[in-house]
Amino acid sequence: MPAIVVTKDPVLLYASWRKYGNSNTRDFIKYYRARMEATVQAQAAYPERVLLVRYEDLVRDTEATVMKMFRHLGFAPVYGDTFDNDWPTKVQGDAIVDDIDERIASVPRLYRRRIRASLG
């Protein structure tokens, strides 16, 4: 059975973590490390079954990333090789990317360095 694991930049994920009241950096690093170790183990054990997708790729290039996910799951594209007009436009995609950048910037520099150093 195929599986898709969506990952996020750890600093971006930490920004979300803080938004919901979890501000302990050490707990976050333990959580993220355990999650990524499980992902790496799953990919090593079942390389043809586990597809790793970066959230940032999904936002920046939605159509190509979703098509890759469809192919991995064995689905044929619904509308050929393109999406209909209900999918986000480039302007909407750019706004999402700007939001991502703002959320990363909202994390104090010290925490960004600590997270990246601990997980690097």
N, C-alpha and C positions, 0 to 999 in steps of 0.2 A: 504494500500500500504506500503510495507516495505521500510525502509530508513537505510542508513549506514552513520554514522558520523565518520570521521577520525580525531583524535586529535593528537597533537604533544606535546612533552615536551615543556613547556612554554619558557624555555631558548633557546632551539633549534629554536623554532618559532621566538623568538626575534632576534636571529642571522640572520635569513632570513629577518626579518622586517628591520633590520639595513642595510643589503646588498642592499636593494632597496631604501635607502635614508631616511628611517623613524627612526630617532634616539631618539625620545621623549619617554622615559620609561613610563611616566604616561599615555600617549595616548595608548601605547601598553597594559598596565595593564587594562585600561578601556575596550579596544577592546576584550582582551582575556577573561576577567571576563564576559562580556556581552555574548560572544559566548558560554562559558561554562554554564552559567546560562540558556540560551536557550536550550542547549543540555540536561541538567538535567531536565528541565521542560518537554521537549518532551519525554524523557525516562519515567518520572513519569506518564505522561498522556497516553502514548502508549508503555508500556514496551515490548509487544510482537512484536511491529513494528520497534522499533529503536534499531539498533545494534551499539554499540560504539566500534571502532577499534583504537588501538593505532598505530601510524605511526611506532614506534619503533618495535612493534610486527610484523608488515607487513614486515619490513626490515629483522629482525632477523629470523623469521620463516615464510617466504613468503607462502610456500605451505599450511601449516596448516591454516594460517590466511585467505588466499584466499578461501580455501575450506569452512571455517566457513561463509565467506561472501556469497559464492554461495548457501550454504544451507539456509541461512537467506532469500535470494532472491527467493528461491524455484527452483533453477537451479540444474540439475543433473550434476555431474562431466563429463567433456568431455572425459577424458581418464581414466575412473575408478577412483581410489583414488590417482593417481600420475600424475605429469605433464611431458610433453615431454622435450627434451633436450634444448628447447629454453628458459627455465626459468633460472634465474641467478644461477650460481654454488655457492657452499659454499665460494669459494675464492672471487667471486664477492660480495657476501653478506658480507663477512668480510671487504672488502674494503669500502662498504657503511657504515658499523658500525663504522669503523675508521673515515670516513668522518664526521659522526654524532658527534663523540666524539671531533674531532678537531673543529667543528663549535661551539659546546657548550663551549669548552675551549677558543674560540676566543672572547667570551663575557666577559668583565671585571668582576672580582670576585664581586665587589661591586654591579653591576647590577644583576648578578645571584642571590645574596643574597636578594636584594630588590624585584626582581620578585617573587622568591619563598616565601618570607615572606608575600608579598601582596596577593598572590594567595593561600597560604598554608592552 
